[in-house]
Amino acid sequence: MSRRRTLLDDSSDEEYNEELDDIAHIAAAVLTASAEEARLRRAEARLHNRRYLCRPQLLPNPRESTPWQALYHSQNDRAFITTMGIDCATFQYILDSGFAHRWNTTPIPRPDVHATGEPRLGRRSLDAAGALSLVYHYLTSAMSDTALQQIFALVPATVARYRSFGLRILRDTLRQLPEAQVLWWSSVRECEEDAELIRMIRNWRTQLTTGGCMAITPAACSCSHRKGS
């Protein structure tokens, strides 16, 4: 009799444990479903505020058949000036004067990349010309990042990373170009030539004087020259 009662008690315990397991599984399933539903709702809410494009909405290859590639291969001065503010010769001059070398020999800063490591050019979405164009598109227009994404077929993170890196190496490149240097006059004659140019500009655009610009006269140049000598 006691043995039978023991068996019944064991059976009841097993059924009770199975019920607890079922309840635990149901609770876990409910929690998982709730978490997934919350995630989907957050994702749906972000869609309404998202102002960028993802890879499926962009051209597949940033190095082929993009609007930038069409512009570059056209080598049209008017198109270059309209979109980047410089003509083809100036673009190529900056590219050949150090920008391309810096782009091809310097790793793009990233948390997982060593600063002195070898750059993996084959893994980059843009070559040096594309990077320089991205920077000048950004500098010379009020273009949004979404428009840059469409022109260069890049995702947002790549646009931001290439733009930051490109601005830095463009700065370093321009600092070494003689044409980009700002120098003090070496003679009174140079000062007088610049003064005449400024007078011409003031005649063409008198509104420049409303910004507090001061006219540079030959007399002032002579004084400055004497003070510096």
Salt bridges, closest charged atoms under 4 A:
GLU36 OE2 - ARG39 NH2 2.64
GLU37 OE2 - ARG41 NH2 2.69
ASP112 OD1 - ARG110 NE 3.39
ASP145 OD1 - ARG163 NH1 2.63
ASP172 OD1 - ARG171 NH2 3.04
GLU193 OE2 - ARG189 NE 3.47
GLU196 OE1 - ARG199 NH2 2.66
